[in-house]
Amino acid sequence: MSRLISILLITFLPVLWAPAAVAADASKKIDASELPKRSVERERQFLSRVVEDLNKSQEYVQATIRGLEKQIDAVDILEPAGRERDISTFLEWYRSYAEWLGNNRSDFEEDLSAAYSDDEGGVVREDACYSIVDGYVKLGSQLDQQVAHLDKVNDRTIQRMAELRTALVYILSATFIEERNRDKRQGQEKKQDQPDRHREKDELYERYKDITDSQIAMMQLELKNLDELQKHFIVLLEMGRLERYWISREAFDYEALGQLARYIGRDAPDAIEEADNRMIRQYESDMAYFKGKVEDISRARARVVPAGSLKTIDRLEELTENYDRMKSRYEHHMTWLSEQAGAYRADIVQIRKEK
């Protein structure tokens, strides 16, 4: 009898345990009927992230626009006309930049609305991401031209300042003053037995021997004005360079997003997982990049010493405000990138359940 019971248990136990095993396995897998819904939800998440990024970028750009408008309002009639023109050129470019971001955000918002009103999916367009890449490349090229122009003007300004400093150091030196006084005492005639001098000094002396006090004062004023103007160039150059770093990284990000958009609405879990991993690597690279730039900004800001004329101090304050604004932008973006990388990791876990 006991032997019969053992045989029955051996026969029927696997049957009794089979439903439990199947149920356990099913808890790890996604129901096949849920896959289309998961795909549509994935598209909605993708579009939401793009809309959030574009909206965030536009807010950052508008903050820079407000800073430039503040600089325009501070320009007075005594400053060089080129200063207002330079700021206005940057301001015009930033306004076009903000408008472009707004238009793209609106387009993706329409796609997102369509994704929520249609349960069939298929609203994500990879070409829309690549179009943003092209837009960033174009914006970067325009900015490069402005920065290159300012670089040339700044270099010429620095060269002229060096010439003025060299001249003023010589003109105000005891050697020059004594020699000119000696010539005046001798009726502007050079002594034949004067000590030998270097040819460079002879040329400088001949160039400036008849200079007047008013001309010296004009040279000193020119040097002061050029120093203020050069600080103006530095403000815009640093703004342009920091913005260029941002644009370059955004172009890389949307190229990676285009790769993901290609597969996001398809039944291609392996390709989606690979694209998600690429997004994670891209965002991790961005975070490391911006961390380095934040450190660079901190060092550059620490070197800014508010000294000089009132106008020079104003320019240096504008420079520190720009540093602070861009540092804040980079830091906030690093936090957002970290959150997005985490979201893509969660997506990968979900995708693996669907396989």
C-alpha positions, 0 to 999 in steps of 0.5 A: 500500500505504501509503495502504491502511494509513493508511485502516485506521488511521483506521478502527480507531484510534477503536475501539481507543481507545474502551474505554480512554476508557470505562474512564477515564470509569468511574473518575470515576463511581460504579457505579450498583449501588453507589449504594444502598450509598452511600446507606445508608453516608451514613445511617450517617455522619449518625447517627454524627455526631448520636450523637457530638454528643449524647454530647459535649454530655452530657459537657460538661453533666455537667462543669458538674453536678460544678461545681455539686455542688462549690458545694453541698458548700461551702455552710455554715450561716452563708450565706443559705438562698437561696444553696443554693436557687439552686444547687439549682435550677440543679443540678436543671435541669442534671440534667434537661438531661443526662437529656434529652440521654442519652435522645435519644442512646439513640434515635439509637443505636437508629437507628444500630444499625438502620442497620447491621443493615438494608442497605435504609436509610431509618432517618433521621428528620427529625422526630427532629432537629426534636424536638431543636430543640424540646427546646433551645428549651424548655430555653432558655426554662426557663433564661431564666426562671431567669436573669431571676429572678436578674437581678431579685434581683441588681439589688435586692441591688446597689441595697441595697448602694449604699444602705448604702455611701452611708449608711456614707460619710455616717455615718463622715464628719467632717461627720456626726460633728462635727455630732452631737457638737455636738448632744450638747454642746448637749443634743441641741438644734439650733443656729439659727445653724448653716451652711445645708446641702442638704436631702438632708444634712438628711434623712440627718442626721435619719435617722441622728443617733441611730444607735448603734455596734452599728447601724453595725457591723450595717450594715457586716456586712450590706454584707459579706454582700450583697457575698458574695451578689452574687458568688454571683448573678454566678457563676450568672448567668454560668453561665446566660448562657454555657449559653444561648449554647450552647443557641441554637447547638445549636438552629440546628445541629439545624434544619440537620441536619433539612434534611439528614435530609429527603434523606439517604436519598433519591436526591436528590444535588442536595438533599443537596449543598445541605443539606451546604453549609448544614451547612458554612455553619452550622458556620462561623458557629458557629466564628466565634460561639464564637471571639468568645465565647472572647475575651469569656470571656478578657477577663471572666476577666482582670477578676476580682480575687480580693480581699475576704472569704474567702467573696467570694474563694471565689465569685470562684474559682467564677466563674473555674472556670466561665469556664475550663470554658466556654472549654474547652467552646467551644474543643473544640467549635470543633475538632469543628465544623472537623472536621465541616465538612471531612467534609461537604466530602468528602461533597460531593465524593463526591456529585458523583461519583455524579451 
